[in-house]
Amino acid sequence: MRNLIALFACSLAISTASANDPPPAAAHAAASHGASKPAAAEAAKEPAPASAKPSAKAAAAQALSEADAEAELSAKIAARLALMRANQAARLAAAAKARKVAVTRREAVAAITQPAPVRPFHSDHWSYEGETGPANWGKINSAWSKCDTGTRQSPIDLRDGMKVDLEQITFDYKPSGFSVVDNGHTVQVTVGGGNFLTVQNRSYELMQFHFHRPSEERVNGKGFEMVVHMVHKDPEGKLAVLAVLLERGKGNNMIQTVWNNLPLEKLDVVNPNVVLDVAEMLPQRRDYFTFMGSLTTPPCNEGVLWLVMKQPMQASPAQMALFSRMYPLNARPIQSSAGRMIKESN
Ligand SMILES: [Zn+2]
C-alpha cells in the first residue's frame, strides 16, 4: 500500500504541474503504474503476517486481490488525472479567451475615447453674432483659417498714420448698369464693367459695392454710422477696396437709387432698367488712408490694398433707417493692426 500512497502523492504532484506538458506527466503516471506490478509481486513473496492463515494458497489469493485493487486504484488515479488535466486545459483556454475579450474591450473603449481624426470642416454659414459670429469664423471652415491666424486683417482703427504726400487716386467712374442682391450679409450692388480707379501705377476695375452698419473702420477710435466698400480688382486678381464713410446728413442720390431697387426676397437679384453713377459716392476732398489688409468677411483673404477716404459722405436719416431695418449690425470688430504701416494724405 505504501506504493499506492506514493503513487497517489505522485499523481497529485503531476496534477498541479502545467498542462503544457501532458506527455511527460502521462509517461510518469504510466511508469508509476508499471512499477506497481513488481511491487505487488514482491508483496506476494513476503511472509504472511502472523495473524493470517498460514495457507500458501490463501496468501497467494490475497496477494492477487491486493494486486487487483492496486490496478483498479491506478486506473482510477489515471482517470482522475485525465479529468484534472482536461479541467486545467479548459481553465487555461477560458483564461486565454478572457484575456482576448479584455484586449478587444480595451481596444473598443480606446476607439470610443480617442478623439476622432481631424477632418476638413466646411460649413459656409457665418454671421455677425453668436456661434457663427466673427470670433468663430476661422473655426467654421478650414478655408477661413486666416480669419483666426492672419496678421494683416481688416478692419483696423486708423491712427498714428504716416503723413506723407500720397499720390491722388484717379477715378474713372461713369453711369453704369447694375444689379442688387440681399446676400444675407449685406445689400450688394454689382456694377457693369468700365469703372476704374488707378493708384500706384495700377488700375483696378470696380466689381461691386456693399454696405456695413456701423462702419467697420474707425479713425482715431471714432466709428461712423455706415460705410460703403467699393471692391476693385486688377487684371492679376489683386483687390483694392475703397471705403467711403457715411454720416447722417442729406440724402444721397446713388444710395436712393439702390434702395429703390431692393429685391423683396433674400438672394433674389434685381436688374433695374436704370443706371447708377458711382461717382456720386465720392467725397469732394480726395485725401485718404492706405494700408494692407484683408477681406472683412470670410474667407478673410489678405493682400488687399485698402483706401479709406478721409472725408465722410452723407446719407439721410431715412436712408440710414431703411438699411438698419435689414441689417442693424453687420460689421466685423476692429482687428489688431499688428504694427502695420498706415499712410495718410498730408
Ligand atoms: Zn465690406
Residues whose N, C-alpha, C, O or C-beta is under 5 A from the ligand:
A	BS01	ZN	H229 T296
